[in-house]
């Protein structure tokens, strides 16, 4: 007598389970449907140009009526191109200086803000983050004005009686690259400052209390507590700073346009010139692929080296 009732209960529970799963699936579909525009835009403006560049690097292509398959000729030409090697040298110097700057000054600023009076922390954070909302092009144009022959820097030197120090800072091959490095002085603020500050906020207060009981001063606290626990943030900063500087060209384009000669030319700016000034889009694509390979190789080596360092520690 109980078998029909138990069978009905099982069928009802199975139906309820199927209904719950269907509702859950519907919720997932609705939720993921909101990501469709993001994936479509990424496909159109990120992945499609990326794979197109890889394919077109094998062509002699001007973007219009010339589209001839040449195989690896563009890469052979690139390996023999002295201008490309000059741009690699310049961007290496710029990148090394940029990485060193971002590994030190924003870190010290973040530590200073973190240990400052609690009421002042919000004000300091605000002041350091305000430059992030200023477009980079405005900053570059401002520094170009500073470096002009009658700009702020030379005018200040003349007023101090240092006329012999006045210089064509961006027009002289001996000072142009160093002048670009000096742009955005004192180099504190932005995303790197936030990365360090976020890492400091995750450190347990108990460690600071133990260090205080052991009589640690500020430098010892930084060296033995904070710096080891910020290793992940440091690795992230190294990789992000390298990628950012290595593929950037806006600063050089606005300040010097790669001159004088090729003394400030970078691979990304060389790509831009070849593609949009000389219409050698196939060759420009080959330069882009080479930059991509360099960045991938550096990221792999940096991750490997830093993980190895952490194991030794």
NORDARA-V616194 format. One record per backbone hydrogen bond with DSSP energy under -1.0 kcal/mol. NH is the residue of the N-H (numbers start at 1). CO is the residue of the C=O. Records with the same first field share a line. If there is no record, write none. Layout:
# NORDARA-V616194
NH->CO / CO
This chain:
# NORDARA-V616194
6->2
7->3
8->4
9->5
10->6
11->7
12->8
13->9
14->10
15->11
16->12
17->13
18->14
19->15
20->16
21->17
22->18
23->19
24->20
25->21
26->22
27->23
28->24
29->25
30->26
31->27
32->28
33->29
35->32
39->35
40->36
41->37
42->38
43->39
44->40
45->41
46->42
47->42
48->43
50->46
51->47
52->48
53->49
54->50
55->51
56->52
57->53
58->55
59->56
60->68
62->66
68->60
70->58
71->58
73->70
76->72
77->73
78->74
79->75
80->76
81->78
85->81
86->82
87->83
88->84
89->85
90->86
91->87
92->88
93->89
94->90
95->91
96->92
97->93
98->94
99->95
100->96
101->97
102->98
103->99
105->101
108->104
109->105
110->106
111->107
112->108
113->109
114->110
115->111
120->117
121->117
124->120
125->121
126->122
127->123
128->124
129->125
130->126
132->129
133->130
134->131
139->135
140->136
141->137
142->138
143->139
144->140
145->141
146->142
147->143
151->148
153->146
155->151
156->152
157->153
158->154
159->155
160->156
161->158
162->157
165->162
166->163
169->167
172->168
175->172
176->172
179->175
180->176
181->177
182->178
185->182
187->184
190->128
194->190
195->191
196->192
197->193
198->194
199->195
200->196
201->197
203->200
207->204
209->205
210->206
211->207
212->208
213->209
214->210
215->212
216->211
221->217
222->218
223->219
224->220
225->221
226->221
227->222
229->225
231->228
234->230
235->231
236->232
237->233
238->234
239->235
240->236
241->237
242->238
243->239
244->240
245->241
246->242
247->243
253->249
254->250
255->251
256->252
257->252
259->256
263->260
264->258
270->266
271->267
272->268
273->269
274->270
275->271
276->272
277->273
278->273
280->274
281->279
282->61
284->280
285->281
286->282
287->283
288->284
289->285
290->286
291->287
292->288
293->289
294->290
295->291
296->292
297->293
298->294
299->295
300->296
301->297
302->298
303->299
304->300
305->301
306->302
307->303
308->304
309->305
310->306
311->307
312->308
313->309
